[in-house]
């Protein structure tokens, strides 16, 4: 009986066979021949996990394996990628083909300009340099300084591999190709926000020297606004308690540098309160209108399906802290109106920005910045995998469906913040810190996948 090997399996099987056979050899030295003239005709990316395991390419990333076709490889002594002497196994070398893996130590931006994006081949009598683009690992966006800015304002996008950004595309296919400043280390870039961005929001796309990259789909997601104090959503308030933020407490003067305020906003310590005492909870409270007004299912599920995992849904709000916030006070994000204050459990999350790496570090903002809290960080849903349906059903079953934010000023145990055992506790102090919030919203966290080689 004859067995015919399907062509689609040939490349990965051949590569694996060569690699297993090559484990018997360790020498980088080719034979003792002088070697002839070297030519390169094609370069292929070898990826057994790809639908195209042997693909012709014009660039490669650190750690990727290349199959190079040409002539004159017999007697090859050295391969230099971006000037870096790169190991190759002679078992995978014939006169017309060879395999080589781009080392993780290969320089990219720091490579000398004369050798950047080149592969140099050398034997005892010939030397040949081939132009070929070398990129670092796939770039990634981890945060955006403000995801609902005013047009004309500058935002900072942080992440990894964000080198030499040449183009940014905002939701609504609005492109920006000028005024972009890239960090030399690829950890961030700044860009001026254009007008005309879609209110449906979505991801921003950046084109870098290291390839393309998308942000999470939370930029300018105005369909998710719960409350902006300017007509989107309804501010809820009742009674005459000192803690309750009333309409008269809202402010509207333009504040912030770089990213400025947008209409009305909430002072989480209203002007009429000079200071918050130590060891006090529920010092101030701001709420949505709740029952009969809030309808998250109708508002949000057309854009964020109820089946979405909670780690792919977040609460975002914009915050402005003009003076140093340190040592005391935090914001309690309340999923419903059912908290007395001081809780570190249930459907709430305590935002304590001044505790960094286990220490009290002073924080402030020059302008309005965006805080993103994935819903699976809320204590009630942090231990298991849940979907957005869990949150929707929880709110719909609540007696009081108001969503709100407390300012609390009680003692803080480090173990409550980190979730790890610790005896450290930060004793509360009286505070006059000014904290302003605006643009409360639920946003999607799904991130489109950028493929170097779309099929």
DOKE-287095 format. One line per 5 residues: number of its first residue (from 1); for each residue z, y, x of C-alpha. Coordinates in Angstrom, 2 decimals. Example, Ala and Ser with C-alpha at 12.3 -4.5 7.8 and 13.67 -1.06 7.14 Angstrom:
# residues 2
1> 7.80 -4.50 12.30; 7.14 -1.06 13.67;
//
This chain:
# residues 455
1> 0.00 0.00 0.00; -0.88 3.44 1.35; 1.32 6.52 0.96; -0.25 9.94 1.08; 1.99 12.83 2.16;
6> 1.71 15.86 -0.11; 0.54 18.90 1.89; 3.37 21.08 0.64; 5.89 18.82 2.40; 4.03 18.62 5.72;
11> 5.24 21.87 7.26; 9.01 21.48 6.63; 8.93 17.82 7.70; 7.01 18.66 10.86; 9.42 21.49 11.71;
16> 12.49 19.35 11.13; 11.02 16.52 13.19; 10.29 18.86 16.07; 13.79 20.32 15.94; 15.48 16.90 15.90;
21> 13.30 15.74 18.79; 14.02 18.98 20.62; 17.77 18.36 20.54; 17.13 15.82 23.31; 16.00 18.61 25.59;
26> 17.76 21.76 26.77; 15.49 23.20 29.45; 13.80 26.57 28.94; 11.52 25.97 31.94; 7.94 24.99 31.16;
31> 5.96 22.78 33.56; 5.18 23.89 37.06; 1.59 25.00 36.38; 0.71 28.55 37.15; -0.58 29.03 33.63;
36> -3.71 30.78 32.48; -4.43 33.96 30.56; -2.37 34.25 27.37; -3.78 35.27 23.99; -2.14 35.57 20.55;
41> -4.13 35.08 17.35; -1.56 34.61 14.56; 2.20 34.59 13.95; 3.81 32.49 11.22; 7.32 32.59 9.75;
46> 8.90 29.14 9.53; 11.25 28.84 6.53; 11.80 25.42 5.01; 13.67 27.02 2.08; 10.69 29.16 1.06;
51> 7.96 28.21 -1.38; 5.65 29.04 1.55; 7.41 27.38 4.51; 4.68 28.32 7.03; 3.59 31.88 6.22;
56> 1.50 34.23 8.33; 3.47 37.45 8.89; 3.27 40.81 10.62; 7.03 41.17 11.15; 10.21 39.11 11.47;
61> 13.95 39.61 11.19; 16.77 38.70 13.53; 17.53 34.98 13.34; 14.14 33.96 11.96; 11.96 31.31 13.60;
66> 8.32 32.04 14.43; 5.37 29.78 15.10; 2.92 31.59 17.34; -0.71 30.54 17.66; -3.00 31.47 20.54;
71> -3.86 30.06 23.95; -2.47 29.85 27.45; 1.09 28.80 26.54; 1.09 25.92 29.03; 3.17 27.02 31.98;
76> 4.94 29.73 29.94; 8.07 30.91 31.75; 9.48 33.86 29.80; 9.40 35.39 26.33; 10.78 38.89 25.81;
81> 11.29 40.20 22.26; 11.91 43.96 22.19; 12.58 43.60 25.91; 15.23 40.92 25.39; 14.77 37.65 27.28;
86> 14.61 35.10 24.47; 15.31 31.37 24.72; 12.55 28.96 23.79; 12.41 25.16 24.01; 9.42 23.78 25.93;
91> 9.36 20.77 23.59; 7.96 23.15 20.97; 5.27 24.54 23.28; 1.66 23.36 23.54; -1.23 25.26 25.05;
96> -2.17 26.68 21.64; 1.13 26.92 19.74; 4.85 27.48 20.23; 8.10 28.01 18.32; 10.64 30.72 19.14;
101> 13.65 32.08 17.24; 14.39 35.80 17.29; 17.89 36.05 18.77; 20.61 37.85 16.82; 21.24 39.80 20.05;
106> 17.75 41.29 20.09; 17.97 45.12 20.17; 16.27 46.99 17.34; 16.79 50.75 17.21; 18.45 50.71 20.61;
111> 15.47 49.00 22.22; 13.54 51.10 24.70; 10.64 52.74 22.81; 8.18 51.23 25.29; 9.13 47.67 24.27;
116> 10.28 48.12 20.70; 8.31 45.97 18.24; 6.70 43.87 20.96; 6.75 40.26 22.12; 5.95 39.77 25.80;
121> 4.82 36.43 27.22; 4.82 35.65 30.94; 3.86 32.76 33.20; 3.61 32.71 36.98; 0.32 34.53 37.11;
126> -0.24 36.27 33.77; 1.61 38.63 31.48; 0.68 39.51 27.91; 2.37 41.90 25.43; 1.74 41.51 21.71;
131> 2.61 44.23 19.18; 4.81 42.74 16.46; 7.43 44.41 14.25; 11.01 43.20 14.65; 13.55 44.09 11.97;
136> 17.30 43.64 11.68; 18.85 41.64 8.83; 18.01 42.45 5.21; 19.35 45.92 4.33; 21.99 46.27 1.60;
141> 23.45 49.13 -0.48; 27.18 48.88 -1.14; 27.99 52.27 -2.71; 26.58 55.61 -3.85; 28.79 58.68 -3.57;
146> 27.91 59.93 -7.05; 25.88 57.84 -9.50; 25.50 60.57 -12.15; 24.89 63.78 -10.17; 23.20 66.99 -11.17;
151> 19.54 67.36 -10.11; 19.29 69.17 -6.80; 22.58 67.79 -5.48; 22.83 65.57 -2.42; 24.20 62.05 -2.59;
156> 25.22 59.67 0.17; 24.16 56.04 -0.04; 26.16 53.62 2.14; 25.51 50.04 3.20; 24.00 48.14 6.12;
161> 20.58 48.11 7.72; 19.65 51.48 6.15; 17.57 52.58 9.14; 14.94 55.33 9.13; 14.69 55.70 5.35;
166> 11.25 57.07 4.51; 11.23 56.92 0.71; 13.73 56.74 -2.16; 12.62 55.88 -5.70; 14.95 56.85 -8.56;
171> 15.00 55.39 -12.11; 11.91 56.51 -13.96; 9.82 55.92 -10.81; 10.66 59.36 -9.41; 9.89 59.30 -5.68;
176> 11.42 61.36 -2.89; 9.88 61.28 0.58; 11.34 64.41 2.19; 14.83 65.75 2.87; 16.18 62.25 3.62;
181> 18.67 61.99 6.49; 19.43 58.56 7.92; 22.48 57.55 9.90; 21.56 56.23 13.37; 23.59 53.08 12.83;
186> 21.95 52.34 9.47; 25.26 52.63 7.60; 24.20 55.45 5.27; 21.59 57.98 4.29; 21.60 61.19 2.26;
191> 18.99 62.31 -0.21; 18.56 65.22 -2.63; 18.50 64.09 -6.25; 15.27 65.06 -8.04; 14.88 66.10 -11.65;
196> 13.25 63.89 -14.24; 15.34 60.76 -13.64; 15.42 58.37 -16.59; 18.57 58.51 -18.76; 18.25 54.74 -19.11;
201> 19.30 54.61 -15.49; 18.83 51.69 -13.18; 18.63 50.96 -9.49; 17.50 53.28 -6.75; 15.10 51.78 -4.22;
206> 15.02 52.78 -0.57; 12.20 52.03 1.84; 13.55 51.69 5.36; 12.18 50.68 8.76; 14.13 47.50 8.10;
211> 12.47 46.77 4.75; 13.13 47.65 1.14; 16.47 47.56 -0.67; 17.79 48.15 -4.19; 21.15 49.50 -5.33;
216> 23.02 48.02 -8.29; 21.46 49.14 -11.58; 24.17 51.74 -12.29; 22.47 54.97 -11.29; 22.34 57.61 -14.06;
221> 23.20 55.02 -16.71; 23.90 57.53 -19.47; 23.53 54.89 -22.20; 26.89 53.60 -21.00; 28.81 56.86 -21.41;
226> 32.06 56.36 -23.30; 33.32 59.94 -22.94; 32.09 63.02 -21.10; 34.07 65.66 -23.07; 30.76 67.37 -23.90;
231> 29.59 65.45 -26.95; 29.02 61.97 -25.62; 31.82 59.84 -27.04; 34.78 61.36 -28.85; 38.00 62.59 -27.26;
236> 41.02 61.09 -29.02; 44.43 62.76 -29.20; 47.45 62.81 -31.49; 51.02 64.03 -31.69; 52.64 66.69 -29.54;
241> 53.96 64.66 -26.61; 53.85 66.51 -23.30; 51.83 63.66 -21.84; 48.96 63.87 -24.34; 45.86 65.68 -23.07;
246> 44.77 67.89 -25.96; 41.39 69.67 -26.32; 43.08 72.88 -25.15; 43.98 71.14 -21.88; 40.36 70.39 -20.97;
251> 38.80 72.66 -18.36; 35.23 73.86 -17.85; 35.18 76.17 -14.82; 32.70 74.97 -12.21; 34.62 73.15 -9.49;
256> 33.68 70.98 -6.53; 31.42 71.49 -3.53; 28.16 69.60 -3.15; 28.53 67.61 -6.36; 29.91 70.03 -8.93;
261> 31.48 69.59 -12.37; 29.37 69.06 -15.48; 30.66 71.02 -18.45; 34.16 70.05 -19.64; 36.40 67.60 -17.79;
266> 39.96 66.30 -17.98; 42.74 67.51 -15.69; 44.99 64.47 -15.33; 47.82 66.88 -14.65; 47.20 69.67 -17.13;
271> 47.88 73.23 -16.03; 50.85 73.50 -18.37; 52.68 70.76 -16.39; 53.88 72.11 -13.04; 54.82 68.76 -11.52;
276> 55.21 65.08 -12.31; 58.71 63.71 -11.63; 59.25 60.67 -9.42; 59.83 57.25 -11.03; 57.99 58.24 -14.20;
281> 55.18 56.44 -16.01; 52.71 57.68 -18.60; 53.01 61.19 -17.19; 49.70 62.13 -18.78; 47.23 60.27 -20.99;
286> 43.59 60.80 -21.97; 41.94 58.68 -24.66; 38.73 57.97 -26.50; 38.89 58.17 -30.32; 39.12 54.39 -30.79;
291> 39.05 52.69 -34.20; 36.04 53.50 -36.35; 34.42 55.52 -33.55; 34.23 53.40 -30.39; 31.72 50.56 -30.81;
296> 31.05 49.01 -27.44; 29.06 46.10 -28.84; 26.55 48.30 -30.62; 26.35 50.84 -27.80; 26.30 48.61 -24.75;
301> 24.97 45.13 -25.50; 21.33 46.29 -25.89; 21.55 47.03 -22.15; 24.37 44.76 -20.93; 24.21 41.41 -22.77;
306> 27.54 39.97 -23.95; 26.84 36.92 -21.80; 26.89 38.98 -18.58; 29.54 37.77 -16.08; 32.36 40.30 -15.73;
311> 31.76 40.75 -12.02; 28.39 42.22 -13.02; 29.87 44.87 -15.35; 31.99 47.84 -14.25; 33.85 50.88 -15.46;
316> 32.75 54.00 -13.61; 34.15 57.49 -13.70; 33.70 60.63 -11.65; 36.73 62.08 -9.90; 37.57 65.28 -8.08;
321> 40.68 65.60 -5.90; 40.62 69.02 -4.19; 43.90 68.64 -2.29; 45.41 65.74 -0.38; 46.66 62.90 -2.58;
326> 49.20 60.82 -0.70; 52.37 58.74 -1.12; 52.71 58.82 -4.90; 50.90 58.55 -8.23; 48.04 56.44 -9.56;
331> 45.64 56.21 -12.47; 46.08 53.39 -14.97; 42.81 52.41 -16.64; 43.72 51.05 -20.10; 41.22 48.83 -21.92;
336> 43.05 49.48 -25.22; 45.98 51.62 -26.38; 48.72 49.03 -25.95; 50.59 49.99 -22.77; 53.97 51.64 -22.30;
341> 53.35 52.42 -18.63; 54.25 50.70 -15.39; 52.31 47.49 -16.05; 50.54 45.57 -13.29; 49.30 42.92 -15.69;
346> 47.17 42.65 -18.81; 43.94 44.42 -19.70; 44.45 47.34 -17.35; 43.77 48.30 -13.73; 45.79 50.63 -11.51;
351> 43.71 52.83 -9.22; 45.69 53.76 -6.10; 43.19 55.32 -3.67; 45.71 56.58 -1.12; 46.79 53.05 -0.06;
356> 44.28 51.96 2.59; 44.82 48.91 4.79; 48.42 48.71 3.60; 49.32 52.28 4.53; 49.64 55.58 2.72;
361> 46.63 57.64 3.78; 45.90 61.09 2.43; 42.68 61.25 0.38; 40.73 64.11 -1.12; 37.14 64.87 -2.14;
366> 34.99 67.90 -1.38; 33.08 67.37 -4.61; 32.90 64.95 -7.52; 32.54 61.33 -6.47; 32.07 58.12 -8.45;
371> 34.67 55.36 -8.67; 33.41 51.87 -9.59; 35.82 49.23 -10.91; 34.25 45.86 -11.80; 35.74 44.57 -15.05;
376> 36.85 41.35 -13.37; 39.32 43.49 -11.39; 41.27 44.20 -14.58; 44.37 42.05 -14.25; 43.86 40.04 -17.45;
381> 40.47 38.80 -16.25; 40.94 38.63 -12.47; 41.97 34.97 -12.13; 39.11 33.20 -13.91; 35.42 33.68 -14.65;
386> 34.83 35.58 -17.89; 31.86 37.25 -19.57; 31.48 40.68 -21.14; 31.96 38.98 -24.52; 35.62 38.42 -23.60;
391> 36.16 42.16 -23.22; 34.21 43.05 -26.36; 36.14 40.56 -28.47; 39.47 41.67 -26.95; 38.83 45.29 -27.90;
396> 37.57 44.41 -31.37; 40.75 42.42 -32.07; 43.05 45.24 -30.89; 45.14 47.25 -33.32; 44.37 50.45 -31.40;
401> 40.94 50.41 -29.81; 41.26 53.62 -27.80; 40.18 53.37 -24.16; 42.16 55.62 -21.84; 43.57 56.71 -18.51;
406> 47.24 57.37 -17.70; 48.55 59.22 -14.67; 51.61 57.25 -13.56; 54.14 58.13 -10.88; 56.36 55.11 -10.40;
411> 57.15 53.12 -7.26; 54.28 51.00 -5.96; 54.67 47.55 -4.43; 51.96 46.80 -1.90; 51.80 43.22 -3.18;
416> 50.67 44.53 -6.58; 47.85 46.49 -4.97; 46.56 43.80 -2.61; 47.51 40.66 -4.51; 49.07 39.28 -1.31;
421> 52.74 38.74 -0.52; 54.42 41.79 1.01; 57.86 43.39 1.10; 56.37 46.87 1.49; 57.09 49.31 -1.32;
426> 56.10 52.94 -1.64; 58.89 54.89 -3.30; 57.56 57.49 -5.70; 57.94 61.21 -5.14; 57.55 64.25 -7.34;
431> 53.93 65.38 -7.10; 51.79 68.38 -7.95; 48.52 66.67 -7.05; 45.45 67.75 -8.99; 43.21 64.92 -10.18;
436> 40.23 65.57 -12.45; 38.08 62.93 -14.19; 34.83 62.99 -16.16; 31.86 60.89 -17.27; 33.68 57.68 -18.21;
441> 31.10 54.92 -18.53; 30.44 51.19 -18.57; 27.61 50.22 -16.23; 25.70 47.10 -15.12; 26.17 45.85 -11.56;
446> 23.16 43.55 -11.35; 21.01 44.27 -8.30; 17.27 43.51 -8.17; 16.32 41.23 -5.29; 13.86 42.66 -2.79;
451> 11.51 40.04 -1.38; 9.87 40.67 1.98; 6.99 38.48 0.84; 6.39 38.74 -2.91; 4.20 35.93 -4.18;
//
